[in-house]
Amino acid sequence: MEPWHARHVAMDIQGDESSGSLVDEIATTLANEICGSRFHPGERILHQDLTARFNVSFGTIREALLKLERARLIEIIPRRGARVVRLTLDDVENLMAVRCAMYPVLARAAATRGTDDELAAFEQETDALAKVMRSNASVEEVMQQSYRAGARLAQASRNDWAASIVRSTVRQPNWAYSHRGLETRKERLEAARLWHELGKTVVDRDGEAAAAAADAMVLRSIHAVLPKLYAEMDPGGPPARDRLEVFPALQATAKGKTRQRRRSS
């Protein structure tokens, strides 16, 4: 089955007016390959290779690459050609901050607005995700199932604006970064527990508990991924603990929890 994020990349690239054209088909194929890690961040994409591969003109490939550039999957550099976007630490932090803000919105909306059938479909996907996370499945399988669960959550939320924002953060070539939070058995089991909790609270139609569960799920990813990236991408920088203390999404969450404790006391 095609990954959820790849399917939405395809729809965003094609648009409504010219869907089905040869340019769209090539752009969609390349988008799916970028999001599926056939092409890696920073890797060059050569026009001549693509013209030979798809047996089309240089102009057709150029139009397809321009679509990918508008989708922020590649960058076209004058006199150097195209390459897959390489995210910086700031980029990754910003993407995670957006997801940290949006997933609780989707979860609360799904719990309160989703139909019974939509919530049942979401629960089925979260159960499947928890199962694959506890198994010996590859990281690729785990990530694909997590995207399917996310698709069901977005569908049940009936909040197209928030879902679109989440899709745009997934659409970035960040697979090579986000999967770093699922490398160990311990990380997978904790992620499985949190996804299961999210599924349960949404199906129970407890909006606030669902939002809190979504918040915990994204925060786990932040704490699992960012320290690894700090060590690899900026080894001479401040310690990960210091960076996380000033990470905006974590600060906002901490303030929110403090306000909740004050209201309940």
Backbone as CSV, one residue per row, in Angstrom:
resi,resn,N_x,N_y,N_z,CA_x,CA_y,CA_z,C_x,C_y,C_z
1,MET,0.849,-1.204,0.000,0.000,0.000,0.000,0.881,1.249,0.000
2,GLU,0.476,2.252,-0.781,1.254,3.471,-0.865,1.156,4.241,0.446
3,PRO,2.284,4.774,0.970,2.256,5.510,2.231,1.305,6.689,2.161
4,TRP,0.672,7.002,3.305,-0.283,8.110,3.381,0.352,9.414,2.939
5,HIS,1.592,9.690,3.434,2.186,10.976,3.111,2.479,11.083,1.630
6,ALA,2.829,9.972,0.989,3.087,10.006,-0.446,1.799,10.270,-1.218
7,ARG,0.688,9.684,-0.806,-0.576,9.903,-1.494,-0.968,11.376,-1.429
8,HIS,-0.769,12.010,-0.262,-1.135,13.406,-0.141,-0.155,14.304,-0.873
9,VAL,1.106,13.916,-0.944,2.037,14.657,-1.775,1.535,14.666,-3.201
10,ALA,1.106,13.501,-3.676,0.627,13.391,-5.049,-0.540,14.346,-5.296
11,MET,-1.501,14.368,-4.392,-2.665,15.223,-4.583,-2.282,16.695,-4.545
12,ASP,-1.374,17.066,-3.631,-0.971,18.456,-3.534,-0.213,18.906,-4.776
13,ILE,0.588,18.025,-5.350,1.363,18.377,-6.526,0.476,18.484,-7.745
14,GLN,-0.455,17.559,-7.921,-1.275,17.533,-9.116,-2.242,18.701,-9.184
15,GLY,-2.868,19.001,-8.070,-3.861,20.054,-8.072,-5.132,19.596,-8.771
16,ASP,-6.034,20.504,-8.999,-7.333,20.163,-9.555,-7.433,20.383,-11.065
17,GLU,-6.584,21.284,-11.608,-6.798,21.701,-12.984,-6.109,20.784,-13.995
18,SER,-4.885,20.341,-13.697,-4.119,19.620,-14.709,-3.837,18.185,-14.311
19,SER,-4.611,17.652,-13.352,-4.385,16.304,-12.870,-4.479,15.307,-14.018
20,GLY,-3.532,14.369,-14.039,-3.565,13.334,-15.053,-2.604,13.579,-16.192
21,SER,-1.941,14.734,-16.257,-0.997,15.011,-17.327,0.284,14.222,-17.112
22,LEU,1.075,14.123,-18.177,2.355,13.418,-18.086,3.269,14.092,-17.070
23,VAL,3.262,15.414,-17.059,4.079,16.150,-16.087,3.670,15.776,-14.664
24,ASP,2.359,15.711,-14.415,1.870,15.351,-13.088,2.303,13.936,-12.709
25,GLU,2.206,13.021,-13.649,2.571,11.633,-13.367,4.039,11.518,-12.990
26,ILE,4.904,12.231,-13.712,6.333,12.184,-13.410,6.610,12.852,-12.067
27,ALA,5.979,14.014,-11.824,6.183,14.717,-10.554,5.721,13.868,-9.381
28,THR,4.585,13.192,-9.544,4.063,12.342,-8.476,4.990,11.164,-8.204
29,THR,5.483,10.538,-9.267,6.416,9.413,-9.107,7.659,9.847,-8.346
30,LEU,8.226,10.985,-8.723,9.440,11.467,-8.056,9.153,11.889,-6.618
31,ALA,7.982,12.503,-6.386,7.618,12.897,-5.019,7.521,11.681,-4.115
32,ASN,6.880,10.625,-4.611,6.755,9.410,-3.808,8.119,8.797,-3.524
33,GLU,9.017,8.880,-4.496,10.358,8.314,-4.296,11.175,9.143,-3.320
34,ILE,10.997,10.459,-3.359,11.696,11.305,-2.389,11.190,11.030,-0.981
35,CYS,9.864,10.979,-0.821,9.285,10.727,0.497,9.513,9.292,0.951
36,GLY,9.766,8.397,0.027,10.056,7.012,0.370,11.537,6.734,0.514
37,SER,12.356,7.798,0.432,13.801,7.724,0.654,14.584,7.040,-0.456
38,ARG,14.030,6.965,-1.660,14.865,6.530,-2.790,15.912,7.599,-3.079
39,PHE,15.477,8.865,-2.930,16.397,9.983,-3.010,16.584,10.537,-1.599
40,HIS,17.792,10.899,-1.273,18.102,11.336,0.086,18.328,12.844,0.146
41,PRO,18.200,13.449,1.326,18.416,14.889,1.457,19.769,15.306,0.904
42,GLY,19.752,16.316,0.052,20.980,16.823,-0.542,21.388,16.124,-1.826
43,GLU,20.743,15.022,-2.173,21.123,14.268,-3.373,20.692,15.009,-4.638
44,ARG,21.591,15.029,-5.634,21.270,15.683,-6.901,20.337,14.813,-7.729
45,ILE,19.447,15.488,-8.457,18.536,14.821,-9.377,18.865,15.353,-10.769
46,LEU,19.425,14.512,-11.610,19.949,14.948,-12.894,18.878,14.922,-13.981
47,HIS,18.745,16.042,-14.694,17.767,16.141,-15.769,17.966,15.048,-16.806
48,GLN,19.220,14.838,-17.210,19.473,13.879,-18.282,19.107,12.459,-17.879
49,ASP,19.289,12.122,-16.601,18.890,10.799,-16.132,17.372,10.628,-16.211
50,LEU,16.659,11.685,-15.866,15.198,11.598,-15.868,14.639,11.577,-17.288
51,THR,15.231,12.341,-18.204,14.739,12.308,-19.579,14.910,10.915,-20.174
52,ALA,16.023,10.259,-19.842,16.242,8.902,-20.342,15.319,7.909,-19.656
53,ARG,15.132,8.076,-18.367,14.301,7.140,-17.607,12.847,7.184,-18.055
54,PHE,12.305,8.397,-18.220,10.890,8.528,-18.570,10.658,8.673,-20.076
55,ASN,11.757,8.783,-20.823,11.680,8.900,-22.281,10.819,10.095,-22.694
56,VAL,11.142,11.241,-22.114,10.412,12.472,-22.413,11.416,13.584,-22.688
57,SER,10.899,14.744,-23.066,11.754,15.876,-23.403,12.306,16.557,-22.152
58,PHE,13.335,17.364,-22.365,13.920,18.152,-21.282,12.875,19.084,-20.683
59,GLY,12.018,19.680,-21.553,11.000,20.608,-21.064,9.996,19.954,-20.138
60,THR,9.611,18.715,-20.454,8.663,17.995,-19.593,9.262,17.753,-18.219
61,ILE,10.521,17.333,-18.184,11.200,17.102,-16.901,11.325,18.409,-16.137
62,ARG,11.626,19.483,-16.836,11.763,20.773,-16.168,10.454,21.177,-15.496
63,GLU,9.331,20.981,-16.186,8.028,21.315,-15.597,7.746,20.452,-14.371
64,ALA,8.082,19.174,-14.443,7.853,18.277,-13.303,8.696,18.702,-12.104
65,LEU,9.947,19.083,-12.366,10.825,19.507,-11.278,10.359,20.830,-10.671
66,LEU,9.810,21.709,-11.490,9.279,22.966,-10.955,8.111,22.704,-10.007
67,LYS,7.279,21.703,-10.324,6.202,21.315,-9.411,6.768,20.823,-8.088
68,LEU,7.825,20.027,-8.146,8.440,19.516,-6.918,9.066,20.647,-6.105
69,GLU,9.614,21.648,-6.816,10.191,22.789,-6.108,9.092,23.577,-5.401
70,ARG,7.947,23.754,-6.059,6.832,24.469,-5.415,6.303,23.703,-4.211
71,ALA,6.426,22.371,-4.249,6.010,21.540,-3.117,7.085,21.474,-2.036
72,ARG,8.212,22.162,-2.263,9.316,22.255,-1.295,9.967,20.899,-1.039
73,LEU,9.959,20.061,-2.057,10.652,18.778,-1.963,12.060,18.860,-2.529
74,ILE,12.269,19.733,-3.505,13.586,19.914,-4.089,13.883,21.397,-4.179
75,GLU,15.133,21.713,-4.486,15.511,23.083,-4.802,16.287,23.058,-6.112
76,ILE,16.011,24.024,-6.969,16.683,24.128,-8.257,17.699,25.254,-8.162
77,ILE,18.949,24.911,-8.327,20.044,25.870,-8.177,20.561,26.248,-9.559
78,PRO,20.604,27.536,-9.881,21.076,27.958,-11.206,22.445,27.376,-11.541
79,ARG,22.562,26.845,-12.733,23.789,26.264,-13.291,24.266,25.023,-12.547
80,ARG,23.488,24.553,-11.569,23.888,23.341,-10.847,22.817,22.257,-10.867
81,GLY,21.604,22.625,-11.240,20.550,21.635,-11.348,19.716,21.506,-10.088
82,ALA,19.037,20.359,-9.961,18.096,20.134,-8.856,18.692,19.188,-7.824
83,ARG,18.286,19.381,-6.594,18.676,18.461,-5.534,17.575,18.416,-4.485
84,VAL,17.489,17.292,-3.794,16.501,17.130,-2.732,16.826,18.107,-1.604
85,VAL,15.790,18.727,-1.077,15.992,19.689,0.007,16.648,19.009,1.202
86,ARG,17.663,19.660,1.724,18.314,19.171,2.943,17.870,20.057,4.103
87,LEU,17.161,19.476,5.036,16.651,20.257,6.161,17.769,20.600,7.131
88,THR,17.731,21.815,7.644,18.647,22.225,8.699,18.046,21.874,10.058
89,LEU,18.824,22.047,11.102,18.288,21.826,12.449,17.116,22.758,12.722
90,ASP,17.234,23.999,12.271,16.117,24.942,12.449,14.868,24.439,11.734
91,ASP,15.049,23.899,10.526,13.916,23.371,9.777,13.232,22.245,10.548
92,VAL,14.046,21.300,11.046,13.493,20.148,11.763,12.771,20.608,13.024
93,GLU,13.393,21.530,13.743,12.748,22.046,14.958,11.419,22.726,14.631
94,ASN,11.406,23.508,13.559,10.174,24.202,13.183,9.086,23.217,12.774
95,LEU,9.458,22.192,12.009,8.479,21.185,11.607,7.899,20.473,12.818
96,MET,8.757,20.128,13.768,8.281,19.438,14.965,7.422,20.347,15.824
97,ALA,7.762,21.619,15.866,6.951,22.562,16.645,5.546,22.665,16.065
98,VAL,5.452,22.690,14.720,4.143,22.761,14.075,3.334,21.504,14.370
99,ARG,3.970,20.350,14.248,3.258,19.101,14.515,2.838,19.012,15.975
100,CYS,3.681,19.545,16.864,3.348,19.546,18.291,2.107,20.395,18.545
101,ALA,1.945,21.454,17.778,0.781,22.314,17.956,-0.467,21.732,17.295
102,MET,-0.299,21.071,16.131,-1.443,20.666,15.334,-2.031,19.311,15.716
103,TYR,-1.208,18.349,16.119,-1.750,17.021,16.413,-2.779,17.050,17.544
104,PRO,-2.557,17.806,18.625,-3.622,17.894,19.641,-4.911,18.488,19.079
105,VAL,-4.812,19.424,18.148,-5.998,20.008,17.516,-6.764,18.937,16.751
106,LEU,-6.029,18.116,15.970,-6.670,17.046,15.219,-7.302,16.019,16.151
107,ALA,-6.588,15.649,17.206,-7.093,14.624,18.120,-8.356,15.086,18.832
108,ARG,-8.370,16.318,19.310,-9.555,16.846,19.992,-10.741,16.908,19.026
109,ALA,-10.484,17.361,17.804,-11.557,17.459,16.818,-12.084,16.082,16.428
110,ALA,-11.174,15.113,16.258,-11.603,13.766,15.890,-12.492,13.170,16.975
111,ALA,-12.108,13.361,18.231,-12.868,12.797,19.342,-14.263,13.393,19.440
112,THR,-14.400,14.646,19.074,-15.678,15.325,19.253,-16.520,15.405,17.980
113,ARG,-15.870,15.248,16.806,-16.593,15.471,15.555,-16.609,14.266,14.622
114,GLY,-15.718,13.305,14.833,-15.647,12.168,13.934,-16.872,11.266,14.033
115,THR,-17.232,10.625,12.925,-18.348,9.671,12.953,-17.883,8.377,13.614
116,ASP,-18.835,7.541,13.988,-18.485,6.257,14.594,-17.626,5.417,13.644
117,ASP,-17.971,5.441,12.364,-17.194,4.664,11.393,-15.777,5.207,11.258
118,GLU,-15.625,6.531,11.272,-14.292,7.130,11.160,-13.436,6.801,12.377
119,LEU,-14.048,6.834,13.548,-13.288,6.520,14.759,-12.923,5.035,14.802
120,ALA,-13.821,4.191,14.328,-13.513,2.755,14.276,-12.352,2.492,13.329
121,ALA,-12.322,3.206,12.188,-11.227,3.042,11.230,-9.913,3.532,11.826
122,PHE,-9.979,4.641,12.576,-8.772,5.156,13.228,-8.263,4.182,14.278
123,GLU,-9.172,3.635,15.070,-8.773,2.670,16.090,-8.127,1.439,15.450
124,GLN,-8.672,1.003,14.335,-8.105,-0.153,13.640,-6.667,0.130,13.198
125,GLU,-6.426,1.339,12.684,-5.077,1.677,12.226,-4.107,1.859,13.402
126,THR,-4.589,2.424,14.517,-3.696,2.578,15.671,-3.374,1.225,16.294
127,ASP,-4.342,0.306,16.296,-4.058,-1.046,16.790,-3.020,-1.728,15.902
128,ALA,-3.165,-1.542,14.582,-2.202,-2.124,13.648,-0.827,-1.506,13.838
129,LEU,-0.791,-0.204,14.116,0.479,0.479,14.328,1.161,-0.015,15.595
130,ALA,0.397,-0.132,16.678,0.974,-0.631,17.924,1.527,-2.040,17.728
131,LYS,0.820,-2.849,16.961,1.263,-4.228,16.703,2.560,-4.253,15.915
132,VAL,2.650,-3.435,14.860,3.851,-3.450,14.031,5.041,-2.854,14.792
133,MET,4.766,-1.898,15.673,5.852,-1.321,16.472,6.420,-2.334,17.461
134,ARG,5.582,-3.240,17.948,6.049,-4.242,18.907,6.689,-5.442,18.213
135,SER,6.597,-5.489,16.894,7.130,-6.622,16.142,8.566,-6.318,15.690
136,ASN,9.081,-7.213,14.847,10.409,-7.011,14.273,10.340,-6.384,12.890
137,ALA,9.243,-5.687,12.607,9.075,-5.062,11.309,10.144,-3.996,11.076
138,SER,10.403,-3.718,9.816,11.393,-2.706,9.469,10.889,-1.320,9.864
139,VAL,11.832,-0.381,9.973,11.458,0.999,10.271,10.540,1.539,9.182
140,GLU,10.793,1.146,7.916,9.946,1.606,6.816,8.492,1.174,7.014
141,GLU,8.277,-0.072,7.432,6.917,-0.560,7.672,6.252,0.207,8.812
142,VAL,7.020,0.466,9.863,6.483,1.210,10.999,6.071,2.607,10.568
143,MET,6.937,3.283,9.801,6.632,4.639,9.376,5.409,4.672,8.472
144,GLN,5.305,3.722,7.551,4.162,3.702,6.653,2.852,3.501,7.411
145,GLN,2.876,2.614,8.411,1.659,2.404,9.190,1.328,3.632,10.034
146,SER,2.346,4.334,10.510,2.087,5.548,11.283,1.436,6.607,10.398
147,TYR,1.821,6.667,9.130,1.194,7.614,8.212,-0.265,7.234,7.946
148,ARG,-0.531,5.933,7.867,-1.922,5.507,7.655,-2.776,5.876,8.861
149,ALA,-2.237,5.694,10.052,-2.975,6.091,11.259,-3.198,7.595,11.270
150,GLY,-2.180,8.343,10.882,-2.324,9.795,10.816,-3.379,10.226,9.818
151,ALA,-3.466,9.499,8.700,-4.484,9.821,7.693,-5.882,9.651,8.260
152,ARG,-6.077,8.580,9.020,-7.397,8.347,9.614,-7.732,9.400,10.664
153,LEU,-6.722,9.825,11.411,-6.949,10.875,12.402,-7.359,12.166,11.713
154,ALA,-6.661,12.512,10.638,-6.990,13.731,9.901,-8.398,13.656,9.325
155,GLN,-8.770,12.490,8.808,-10.100,12.321,8.234,-11.181,12.498,9.299
156,ALA,-10.962,11.878,10.457,-11.959,11.941,11.521,-12.066,13.337,12.133
157,SER,-11.002,14.123,12.037,-11.009,15.454,12.657,-11.960,16.416,11.963
158,ARG,-12.182,16.205,10.652,-13.026,17.113,9.861,-12.556,18.561,9.979
159,ASN,-11.248,18.720,10.172,-10.630,20.047,10.252,-9.610,20.130,9.121
160,ASP,-10.065,20.581,7.965,-9.204,20.570,6.788,-8.001,21.482,6.935
161,TRP,-8.159,22.579,7.658,-7.041,23.507,7.812,-5.907,22.867,8.613
162,ALA,-6.237,22.304,9.765,-5.201,21.675,10.588,-4.600,20.470,9.882
163,ALA,-5.449,19.668,9.231,-4.951,18.492,8.522,-4.009,18.892,7.399
164,SER,-4.309,19.986,6.707,-3.453,20.452,5.625,-2.090,20.885,6.152
165,ILE,-2.086,21.537,7.318,-0.815,21.965,7.913,0.022,20.755,8.302
166,VAL,-0.610,19.759,8.902,0.121,18.551,9.277,0.657,17.854,8.042
167,ARG,-0.160,17.770,6.969,0.301,17.134,5.738,1.508,17.855,5.165
168,SER,1.500,19.185,5.243,2.613,19.940,4.671,3.900,19.698,5.441
169,THR,3.802,19.453,6.751,5.021,19.155,7.510,5.521,17.752,7.207
170,VAL,4.599,16.829,6.948,4.996,15.477,6.586,5.551,15.451,5.178
171,ARG,5.012,16.312,4.321,5.398,16.326,2.922,6.864,16.691,2.745
172,GLN,7.424,17.441,3.657,8.836,17.766,3.562,9.655,16.479,3.563
173,PRO,10.854,16.507,2.985,11.681,15.291,2.963,12.294,15.017,4.329
174,ASN,11.417,14.849,5.332,11.919,14.698,6.701,11.853,13.262,7.187
175,TRP,11.501,12.320,6.273,11.453,10.913,6.683,12.791,10.495,7.276
176,ALA,13.887,10.937,6.642,15.210,10.527,7.092,15.526,11.054,8.484
177,TYR,14.721,12.019,8.952,14.947,12.571,10.281,13.950,12.019,11.289
178,SER,12.674,12.017,10.946,11.645,11.642,11.917,11.730,10.172,12.315
179,HIS,12.207,9.314,11.411,12.263,7.894,11.765,13.328,7.606,12.802
180,ARG,14.197,8.591,13.086,15.264,8.374,14.056,14.730,8.141,15.464
181,GLY,13.488,8.473,15.699,12.895,8.240,17.013,12.316,6.859,17.195
182,LEU,12.544,5.959,16.217,11.999,4.596,16.293,13.087,3.553,16.050
183,GLU,14.296,3.862,16.429,15.419,2.981,16.108,15.631,1.863,17.123
184,THR,15.223,2.086,18.353,15.467,1.085,19.394,14.158,0.417,19.818
185,ARG,14.297,-0.740,20.444,13.128,-1.461,20.950,12.379,-0.626,21.980
186,LYS,13.113,0.031,22.841,12.495,0.861,23.874,11.697,1.996,23.259
187,GLU,12.250,2.642,22.233,11.552,3.743,21.577,10.269,3.257,20.909
188,ARG,10.332,2.105,20.295,9.144,1.570,19.625,8.049,1.222,20.626
189,LEU,8.425,0.593,21.720,7.417,0.192,22.698,6.746,1.412,23.320
190,GLU,7.526,2.455,23.588,6.940,3.667,24.157,6.028,4.343,23.140
191,ALA,6.460,4.379,21.880,5.614,4.959,20.840,4.329,4.152,20.675
192,ALA,4.433,2.825,20.732,3.242,1.973,20.617,2.266,2.260,21.745
193,ARG,2.774,2.421,22.949,1.911,2.706,24.101,1.173,4.029,23.905
194,LEU,1.875,5.036,23.418,1.268,6.348,23.263,0.245,6.378,22.126
195,TRP,0.533,5.680,21.025,-0.446,5.600,19.943,-1.697,4.854,20.409
196,HIS,-1.497,3.789,21.185,-2.643,3.049,21.717,-3.487,3.948,22.615
197,GLU,-2.837,4.732,23.437,-3.553,5.648,24.326,-4.313,6.697,23.521
198,LEU,-3.683,7.190,22.461,-4.362,8.167,21.617,-5.604,7.555,20.980
199,GLY,-5.468,6.338,20.447,-6.619,5.679,19.839,-7.746,5.473,20.827
200,LYS,-7.411,5.070,22.041,-8.428,4.810,23.063,-9.172,6.088,23.444
201,THR,-8.450,7.179,23.664,-9.092,8.417,24.096,-9.959,9.019,22.989
202,VAL,-9.512,8.884,21.741,-10.315,9.395,20.633,-11.611,8.604,20.501
203,VAL,-11.518,7.279,20.551,-12.708,6.428,20.422,-13.662,6.645,21.595
204,ASP,-13.112,6.939,22.772,-13.946,7.240,23.936,-14.584,8.623,23.848
205,ARG,-14.217,9.372,22.828,-14.740,10.728,22.594,-14.433,11.676,23.755
206,ASP,-13.248,11.502,24.304,-12.762,12.391,25.357,-11.781,13.369,24.706
207,GLY,-12.293,14.529,24.289,-11.491,15.466,23.527,-10.243,15.945,24.229
208,GLU,-10.367,16.309,25.503,-9.207,16.829,26.230,-8.162,15.742,26.458
209,ALA,-8.610,14.543,26.806,-7.665,13.436,26.996,-6.993,13.073,25.677
210,ALA,-7.736,13.146,24.571,-7.166,12.853,23.263,-6.098,13.882,22.901
211,ALA,-6.362,15.148,23.170,-5.384,16.197,22.893,-4.122,15.991,23.721
212,ALA,-4.303,15.614,24.993,-3.149,15.359,25.862,-2.350,14.157,25.378
213,ALA,-3.049,13.128,24.900,-2.363,11.937,24.386,-1.577,12.263,23.122
214,ALA,-2.159,13.079,22.235,-1.459,13.497,21.020,-0.244,14.337,21.357
215,ASP,-0.394,15.194,22.351,0.709,16.028,22.805,1.855,15.149,23.309
216,ALA,1.526,14.149,24.114,2.555,13.257,24.650,3.242,12.473,23.534
217,MET,2.491,12.092,22.526,3.042,11.326,21.422,4.084,12.145,20.649
218,VAL,3.759,13.398,20.343,4.691,14.232,19.597,5.893,14.619,20.451
219,LEU,5.661,14.886,21.725,6.766,15.251,22.604,7.758,14.096,22.743
220,ARG,7.254,12.868,22.760,8.162,11.722,22.808,9.086,11.730,21.595
221,SER,8.517,12.021,20.430,9.309,12.056,19.204,10.363,13.154,19.279
222,ILE,9.974,14.304,19.806,10.927,15.411,19.940,12.109,15.008,20.809
223,HIS,11.815,14.419,21.957,12.882,14.027,22.883,13.728,12.882,22.336
224,ALA,13.141,12.059,21.470,13.889,10.931,20.914,14.747,11.341,19.724
225,VAL,14.238,12.269,18.910,14.909,12.604,17.651,15.926,13.725,17.798
226,LEU,15.524,14.831,18.437,16.375,16.013,18.420,17.753,15.800,19.056
227,PRO,17.878,15.115,20.212,19.232,14.919,20.749,20.164,14.197,19.774
228,LYS,19.633,13.247,19.013,20.462,12.540,18.028,20.907,13.491,16.918
229,LEU,19.980,14.322,16.467,20.320,15.250,15.394,21.274,16.335,15.870
230,TYR,21.102,16.782,17.109,22.035,17.766,17.647,23.453,17.202,17.636
231,ALA,23.592,15.956,18.073,24.915,15.340,18.148,25.539,15.147,16.774
232,GLU,24.710,14.860,15.770,25.224,14.568,14.436,25.399,15.812,13.575
233,MET,24.466,16.755,13.671,24.467,17.909,12.776,25.154,19.134,13.371
234,ASP,25.301,19.157,14.681,25.976,20.283,15.333,26.713,19.777,16.573
235,PRO,27.724,18.924,16.375,28.386,18.275,17.523,29.080,19.246,18.470
236,GLY,29.435,20.431,17.994,30.118,21.387,18.864,29.181,22.361,19.544
237,GLY,27.886,22.177,19.358,26.909,23.103,19.919,26.599,22.826,21.379
238,PRO,25.642,23.578,21.930,25.254,23.380,23.329,24.705,21.976,23.560
239,PRO,24.732,21.499,24.801,24.182,20.171,25.107,22.701,20.075,24.741
240,ALA,22.270,18.876,24.408,20.880,18.667,23.998,19.911,19.105,25.097
241,ARG,20.258,18.842,26.350,19.361,19.218,27.447,19.096,20.718,27.451
242,ASP,20.155,21.511,27.236,19.992,22.963,27.222,19.140,23.409,26.038
243,ARG,19.329,22.763,24.904,18.559,23.148,23.714,17.081,22.814,23.898
244,LEU,16.801,21.659,24.463,15.414,21.260,24.645,14.706,22.141,25.665
245,GLU,15.447,22.677,26.620,14.835,23.537,27.629,14.286,24.823,27.024
246,VAL,14.855,25.247,25.901,14.400,26.493,25.281,13.642,26.224,23.982
247,PHE,13.377,24.932,23.685,12.622,24.610,22.472,11.203,25.132,22.635
248,PRO,10.734,25.989,21.737,9.432,26.676,21.936,8.271,25.743,22.216
249,ALA,8.182,24.637,21.479,7.043,23.735,21.668,7.031,23.153,23.068
250,LEU,8.199,22.849,23.598,8.266,22.278,24.947,7.967,23.333,25.994
251,GLN,8.409,24.558,25.773,8.100,25.640,26.704,6.591,25.891,26.760
252,ALA,5.955,25.921,25.606,4.510,26.160,25.565,3.756,25.050,26.268
253,THR,4.208,23.817,26.061,3.554,22.679,26.708,3.700,22.751,28.219
254,ALA,4.901,23.104,28.678,5.143,23.208,30.116,4.271,24.290,30.742
255,LYS,4.127,25.423,30.036,3.290,26.498,30.557,1.829,26.069,30.601
256,GLY,1.404,25.336,29.575,0.025,24.858,29.548,-0.271,23.917,30.693
257,LYS,0.665,23.016,30.980,0.464,22.085,32.081,0.444,22.813,33.420
258,THR,1.258,23.866,33.549,1.255,24.651,34.782,-0.096,25.326,34.979
259,ARG,-0.650,25.884,33.881,-1.966,26.528,33.977,-3.045,25.520,34.356
260,GLN,-2.957,24.313,33.809,-3.942,23.277,34.135,-3.875,22.910,35.619
261,ARG,-2.650,22.779,36.129,-2.496,22.439,37.555,-3.069,23.539,38.441
262,ARG,-2.861,24.799,38.023,-3.376,25.917,38.824,-4.904,25.917,38.817
263,ARG,-5.507,25.641,37.654,-6.967,25.628,37.587,-7.575,24.508,38.411
264,SER,-6.858,23.357,38.464,-7.404,22.213,39.188,-7.151,22.277,40.679
265,SER,-6.252,23.201,41.112,-5.930,23.279,42.550,-6.880,24.236,43.256
